[in-house]
């Protein structure tokens, strides 16, 4: 698939190549139609090639504009640019995790150490799924429901992420993410978000979640200390 690269605004003299590696849209490991009937090919194509691509472009443009501000010594727009960078980079990261969290061969339940950790943290898989579902459906406005690893206590936690970057504890590592922005489900499920969340459980890639859990335990602990 095509990976769109940033188009430098006409008034910028600095390009991303001058100071940083630019973000690119990741390719998917499955076809747009592979997740049907749970998520349609139409939504997948729009979601990946349009919405996610826009976050990539937005993040790259924010980086370029911040570099331009440093070059000119003019930080009059620092609040807007900082927010733009957080929002668009958050959107890029969140979607990149989300695509890998999904698989046409997904569903069922986790196994091994991840399953044991979920049981320890939430009491059972069913209790975990009920809390995750409630968190996703309870979001006010746009955002994400997600399972994360919290490195200070070594705990699994379920969080509500507002927009693309707000309301989450610093340092938590996302393991399983569910996009609750309307563009993720509206063409298939209209306003019946509960049916979308129910369908999501049929395509969860637990192998990917387990890999992220293992990596978080090995690499995140110690990065943030009290």
N, C-alpha and C positions, 0 to 999 in steps of 0.2 A: 504494500500500500504506500501511497505517497506520504512523505513526511514533510509537511509545510514548514518552511523556515521563515524567520522574522523578516518583515519588510520594514526597512528603516524609514521613519517619518522624514519628510523632506527637509525639515528644519534641524535635523541632527547631523552633526559632522562625525560623531563617534559611532562605530559599528560594534556589534558584539564580538567580532573577531579580534577587536583591539584589546579586549580585557577579560573575556570569559568564554567558556564553551557554551554555546546556545542550547536551549532545550529543543527537543524534537518530539514529534508525535510518535509514540511507540506503535509498532505493528501488533495486531492481535494474533494469537496462536490458533484461532479458529475463524471460520467464515462468519459473516454477518448473520446468516440464517441458521447457524449451528445451535443457537439457544432456543429456537422455536419448539413448542408453542408458548414457552414461558416469557420470552422476550422476542418480539418480531424482528425480522431483518430490517424493516423500515426504521424502527427505533434505533437499532444498533448502528446502522449507517449514519443516521443523523447525529446520534449521540457521540460517536467516535470521530467521524470526519468533519463535523461542524462544531459541536459544542466543545469537545475536548481540544480540538485544534485551535479554537478561539482562546482557550486558556493558555496554550503554549505560546501563541503569538503575543498575548497580553503580558505574559511573564517576561518574554524576551524584550518587548518594547519598554517595559518598566525598568529593566536592567540597563538598557541603552540610554534611557532618559536620566537615570540616576548617574550614569557615567558622564553624561553631558553636563549635569549639574555640578559634579565635582570638577570637571574641566573648567567650567566657567566660574566656579566659586559662588554659584547662585542657588540657594536652597529654599527659595520662596515657595516652591511646590512640594517640599519634603513630605508633608502630611499626606497629600494625595498620592504621591509616588510610592511611599512606604505601604499605604493601604493597597494600592494597585498590585504591588509586588506580592504581598501576603495573600491577597485574594486569588490572583491568577496562578501563582506557584502552588498554592493550596489546591486549586482546582486540578492542576496538572498532576500533582502527587496523588490526590484522592482517586482520580480516574485511573491512573496507572496501576494502583493497587486493586481497584475494583475489577478491572478487566481480568486480572490474573486470579482473582477470587472466584471467577465464574468458569464453568466448564460444561460442555454438552454431556460429559460423563459424570457430572457431579451429583449431589444429593446425598441421601442416607445420613449417616452420622460420622463424626470423627472417631479415630481409633488411637490406641497407644497412649503416649504421654499427654497429648493434647486432650484426649477424652478424659483422662484422669484429672487433669488440671481444671477442666470445665466442671467436673463433678465436685471437686474440692471447693471451687470458688462459688458455685451457684446451687449446689445440692444435687443436681441431675441435669442431663441434657435437656429434658423437657422444660425444666425451670429456667435454664439459660435461654432457650428459644423463646419462651414466653416473655422474659424480661427484654430481650433484644427486640422482639416484635413490638412490645409496648413502647420502647424507647424510640423506635423508628416511626411508629404511627403517631406518637405524641409530640413530634417536632412541630413547633409553630413556625410556619413559613418554610423556607428552603433550608436543606441541610442533609446530614448523613447520620445514620445510626451505625455504630461500629464497636467491635470487640477489640480491646487493646491490652498490651502488656505494660504494666506500671513498674518501673525498675527499682524504685526505692523499697517497696514492700515485696516485690516479686509477685504481684497479684495480677490476675485477669480482671479487667473492669469493662463495663459497657458504658459508652459515652454518647451524648448527643452533640454533634458538631454543627454549629450554625453557619449558614452560607458555605464558605469553603475553608474557614480558618478560625472560627470562634468557639468559645465555651469548652475547651478541652484542656486537660492538665498538661503542663509543659513536660516533655520528656517521654510521654507515653508513645508506644510503638503500635501503629495500626496493624491488626492481624486479619480482620474480616470487616469489610465496609459495604454499606448498602446506600446507594444514591437515592435520596428522597426528594430531589428536585423534580418538578413536574415534567421536565423534558425527558426524564428517565422512564416514565410510565404512561403518560397521559394518552398517547395515541393508541395504546393497547387497553388500558384499564379505565380511562376517563378519570373520574374522581374517586374511584373505589380503590383507595390505597391498600386496604386490607388484602384484596385479591392479589395485588402486585407483590406484597411482602410474602404472602403464602406461596406464590409461584417461585419466588427467590430461593426458597429452601430446596427446591428440586434441582438447582444448578450450582449450588455452592461447591467449590473446589476445595475439599477438606485437605487434600494433599498440599495445596499451596498454603493454606492457613497453618498447617502443622510445620511447614518449612519456615514460615515467618516466625512462629512461636519459638522454634528451636534457635533461630538466628537472634531473636530478641533476647532470649535468656543468656546466650553466650556473649553477645556484643553490647547490649544496652546497659547491663548492670555495671555500675562503677563510673559511668559517664556523668551521672548526676549523683552527687553525694550531699548528705546533710552535714 
